[in-house]
Amino acid sequence: MKKIIFFLVFIFFIIEVTYSQSFRVPKNVISTSLFQPFSQIGGYTLSYERIIDPGYSSNASQFSFKLNTTFISSTKREEYTRINSQVFYDEDAYKYTGYFILPELKYYFTWDAPIGAYISLFINYTDYNEVYNNINNVTESYEKNISELGRGIGAGFQFNIINNSTVDVIMGYNPKVVNSKTKDFGSSSYSSIIKSKEDKIYFNINLGFNF
């Protein structure tokens, strides 16, 4: 995973160096989420935004399309015993793997897209596995598959910080349909299929480069 992060940072650095002295009008943003690695189900995000309307001139646009893709890979610890006052944890009690996709259509309120305040419409799809391992009682261990299909509306602001570096902050309303199925310890097939609806708040902070 460290190699992946280094590779993304290297790509961003090359883009920054290549285009920082360019006089071309920026039409693209490549970014990564600063929030996702620290969320409850963590992962690593790569996003690409592209201006899709010519505007009144080559440097005046209001619409863009952004595709956010996240590779889910994280763990969560659980306490498994106490000896006197010392607590011992299983650092990998919960393991999460999967992916998250969120296409987004943005409308900027000024003619400076992809910089400025905007509203957006988006849909999102998530598919990931949760594997729980109880080292005190293996019969309580399980594997769960969760898929989520949602849609939403959001508002955000993207701004430049240093040269062509950008920060994009967005928050929105995100209702979802959630399907969950569980494979109990020792079972070869999923059971306990549950369908539900959830209303959630979508929030993200992206650090990127405009070129």
C-alpha positions in Angstrom: 0.0 0.0 0.0 2.9 2.4 0.7 4.1 1.8 -2.9 0.6 2.8 -4.2 0.7 6.0 -2.1 4.2 6.8 -3.3 3.2 6.2 -6.9 0.2 8.6 -6.7 2.3 11.3 -5.0 4.9 10.9 -7.8 2.3 11.3 -10.5 0.9 14.4 -8.8 4.4 15.9 -8.5 5.1 15.3 -12.2 1.8 17.0 -13.2 2.6 19.9 -10.9 6.1 20.5 -12.3 4.9 20.0 -15.9 2.0 22.5 -15.8 3.0 25.0 -13.1 4.6 27.2 -15.7 2.0 26.6 -18.4 -0.3 29.4 -19.7 -3.0 27.0 -20.8 -6.4 27.2 -19.2 -6.7 24.4 -16.6 -9.5 22.0 -17.6 -8.6 18.9 -15.4 -8.1 18.1 -11.8 -6.6 14.9 -10.5 -7.0 14.4 -6.7 -7.0 12.1 -3.8 -9.2 12.1 -0.7 -7.7 13.3 2.6 -10.7 12.1 4.5 -11.3 8.6 3.2 -8.2 6.9 4.8 -9.4 8.0 8.3 -13.1 7.1 7.8 -14.8 4.2 9.6 -14.3 2.0 6.5 -11.0 3.4 5.2 -9.5 3.3 1.7 -7.6 5.2 -0.9 -9.2 7.4 -3.5 -8.2 8.6 -6.9 -10.5 11.2 -8.6 -10.5 12.8 -12.0 -12.5 16.0 -12.9 -12.9 17.3 -16.4 -14.6 20.5 -17.6 -17.3 19.5 -20.1 -18.6 22.9 -21.4 -16.7 25.5 -23.5 -18.4 28.4 -21.8 -18.3 31.9 -23.4 -14.6 31.5 -24.1 -11.8 28.9 -23.5 -11.3 30.1 -19.9 -15.0 30.4 -19.0 -16.9 27.2 -17.9 -19.5 26.2 -15.4 -20.0 22.5 -15.8 -17.7 19.6 -15.0 -17.8 15.8 -14.5 -15.9 14.1 -11.7 -15.3 10.4 -11.2 -14.3 9.3 -7.7 -13.0 5.8 -7.3 -12.0 4.3 -3.9 -10.1 1.1 -3.1 -11.4 0.0 0.4 -8.7 -1.6 2.5 -8.7 -1.2 6.3 -8.8 -2.9 9.6 -10.4 -2.3 13.0 -9.2 -3.6 16.3 -11.2 -5.2 19.1 -10.4 -5.8 22.8 -10.0 -9.6 23.5 -8.7 -9.7 27.0 -7.6 -7.8 30.1 -4.9 -8.8 32.5 -5.0 -6.7 35.6 -5.3 -3.2 34.2 -3.7 -3.9 30.9 -5.9 -4.2 27.8 -4.9 -6.4 24.9 -6.3 -5.9 21.4 -6.6 -7.9 18.2 -5.5 -5.2 15.7 -7.0 -7.1 12.7 -10.3 -8.3 14.3 -12.2 -6.6 11.5 -11.0 -6.5 7.9 -12.6 -4.5 5.1 -11.9 -4.9 1.4 -13.8 -3.7 -1.6 -14.5 -0.6 -3.8 -16.5 2.6 -4.0 -17.5 4.5 -7.1 -19.1 8.0 -7.2 -19.7 9.8 -10.5 -20.5 13.5 -10.0 -21.9 16.3 -12.2 -20.9 19.7 -10.9 -22.4 23.2 -11.7 -20.1 26.1 -10.7 -21.7 29.4 -9.8 -19.0 31.4 -11.5 -17.3 31.1 -14.8 -14.0 29.9 -13.2 -14.6 26.2 -13.2 -13.1 24.0 -11.8 -12.5 26.7 -9.2 -15.2 28.2 -7.0 -18.4 27.3 -5.2 -20.7 24.6 -6.8 -23.6 22.3 -6.4 -23.4 18.7 -7.6 -25.6 15.7 -8.4 -24.1 12.3 -7.8 -24.8 8.6 -7.6 -22.7 6.1 -5.8 -22.1 2.4 -5.6 -20.2 0.5 -2.9 -19.4 -3.2 -2.6 -17.2 -4.5 0.2 -16.6 -7.4 2.5 -16.4 -7.3 6.3 -14.5 -10.3 7.8 -14.7 -10.6 11.6 -12.4 -13.0 13.5 -13.1 -13.6 17.2 -10.0 -15.2 18.6 -11.8 -16.0 21.9 -14.7 -17.8 20.2 -14.3 -18.7 16.6 -17.9 -19.7 16.2 -18.8 -16.0 16.4 -16.6 -15.2 13.4 -18.3 -14.3 10.1 -17.9 -12.8 6.7 -20.4 -10.2 5.5 -20.9 -8.7 2.1 -22.4 -5.3 1.9 -23.5 -3.4 -1.3 -24.9 0.1 -1.3 -26.6 2.0 -4.1 -27.2 5.7 -3.5 -27.8 9.1 -5.0 -27.6 12.6 -3.7 -27.1 16.3 -4.0 -24.2 18.2 -2.6 -22.6 21.6 -2.3 -18.9 22.4 -2.2 -16.1 24.7 -2.8 -12.8 24.1 -4.7 -9.9 26.5 -4.4 -6.3 26.9 -5.3 -3.7 26.8 -2.5 -0.1 26.7 -4.0 0.4 27.1 -7.8 -1.9 24.6 -9.3 -2.7 22.7 -6.1 -6.3 22.5 -5.2 -8.5 21.6 -2.2 -12.1 20.5 -2.8 -14.5 20.3 0.2 -18.0 18.9 -0.4 -21.0 17.9 1.8 -24.3 16.5 0.7 -27.4 14.4 1.4 -27.0 10.8 0.4 -29.9 8.3 0.8 -28.9 4.7 0.1 -30.4 1.2 -0.4 -28.2 -1.3 1.4 -28.1 -5.1 0.8 -26.2 -7.2 3.4 -25.6 -10.9 3.4 -23.7 -12.9 6.0 -21.7 -16.1 5.9 -21.4 -17.6 9.4 -18.3 -19.4 10.6 -18.0 -22.8 8.9 -20.6 -22.0 6.3 -19.9 -22.1 2.5 -22.8 -20.0 1.5 -24.3 -16.6 2.5 -27.5 -16.4 4.5 -29.2 -13.8 6.7 -29.9 -11.5 3.7 -31.0 -8.0 4.9 -32.3 -5.1 2.8 -32.6 -1.7 4.3 -32.6 2.1 3.5 -30.3 4.6 5.0 -30.1 8.4 4.9 -26.5 9.6 5.3 -24.4 12.7 5.0 -21.7 12.5 2.3 -18.6 14.4 3.2 -15.1 14.5 1.5 -12.0 16.6 1.3 -9.8 16.2 -1.8 -6.3 17.4 -2.4 -5.4 17.7 -6.1 -3.6 19.3 -9.0 -5.2 21.5 -11.7 -3.9 21.2 -15.2 
